[in-house]
Amino acid sequence: MNTIASTLLGLCQMIMAPVSSGGGCLINDAFTNWSGIWTAASANASAVSIAHVDSRMYVYSHSGLFSDSMPFAAGMSWQWAMDMTQDWAISARWHVNPSTPTLGEAGVAFVLMLEGNPDTMYMHRAWTVRAGTYNNYQVPNSEQKFLSSEYWINGAGTIYDSVGSRPDEFTMYIWWDAASNTIRANTVLYLESGAFTRNLAGLSSQQQAWIGFGGFVKGPWVAAFSNDMWIDDICLIEGNTVGGLVGACCLGETCAQLPQAACQGTFRGFNVDCDDCLCLPEPACAGDVNGDMLVNVTDLDLFLQAWGSTLCLYDVDDTGLVGMQDLITLLMNWGPC
C-alpha cells in the first residue's frame, strides 16, 4: 500500500459520547487512530491527489495542465458503506482557496457512489456536491467561486444545481432522507431552504453507498496547488454503516453499526447486528449475564439458550458467536464475582 493510502486509512475514530441528531459524532476525524477506514482513490493520480498533512486531508496537483475530463481524487470509505435504508447525516469543514485558473476549475467535493469503483473513482451511479473556483480568460468577468451538485450516470456528471458564490472556508452538511429517497446539502444542518436537493429514486437499486471526500480539477490551464484546499472535521452525525468489516459497536448503552476500526467502545463482532446486542455496563465478572454478582445455574441456563447465536450479552470473549470458549470462561468464573 502506498504512503498516501496508508495515511488516509485512519481518518476516523469513534468518540464515546452518546449520539443524537446534530450533536456528537459516530465517526470523527480526530486523526489519532490510524486504522482501516478510508482508502486513497483517484481517477487520474497524475493530475490530482490527496494526502494527510497536519491533521487534514489536502488536495493537491502535480502540474498545471489538464484535459477537459474531470480527474477526481478522494478518500473513499474502505470496505464499508452507508446504509441507504436509514436516515444519515455527515459534515466536514471545507477550505477552498486555489489559485485562480486561467481556463478551467478546481475545488473540493463530497462523493456519494451507489454504483461504481471506489478505487478508480469511476461513478456509474452517483451524486456529488462540490465547491470550487472557475475562470475563463476568454470571457470577461467569468471568474467565480461556486457551489454545485451533480448527478452522475456512467461516468458523466450533469450539474443539477449551482450557486455562483461561496466563502473560502465553511462547514458543509449532507444528509439523507430514506423515506423520500432524497439527498440534501447545506451549510446549516437539516435546513432545507436553499439546500442542494436531489431525489435519487430510480437512480440505483442498491441499498448502500460508498462515501468519500476529496477534490477535482478540470480544464487545460489550472495552476498547480498544494496547500490551498483541504477537508477537516469529518463527522458522521447519525446513521449506520454496512460492509464486511462492520458490526455492532457498544458505546456505553448506545449501539451503532460501524467498522471495527472506528469503534472505540466495545466491538461485538463482524456482521453482528445491534438488534442482537444489549449494550449494558460490563458485568462484574465474565459469565454473570444477569448482573446479580454471581455466576451460577441461572447464568448457565440463559447462556445455553443463546448457544450458537450472536447475542452480545452472552458472547463473553467478543468473537461474535456464543460458543465453547464462552462456556469455558463462564465455568472458570463459577461462584460469586
GILIN-V350895 format. One record per helix or strand of 3 or more residues. SS is the DSSP state (H for helix, E for strand). FROM is the first residue (numbers start at 1). TO is the last residue. Records with the same first field share a line. If there is no record, write none. Layout:
SS = FROM-TO / FROM-TO
This chain:
H = 3-8 / 260-262 / 274-276 / 297-305 / 312-314 / 324-332
E = 38-42 / 48-53 / 56-61 / 70-77 / 81-83 / 88-96 / 103-117 / 122-136 / 144-153 / 156-163 / 169-177 / 182-186 / 196-199 / 208-221 / 229-238 / 246-251 / 254-259 / 266-270
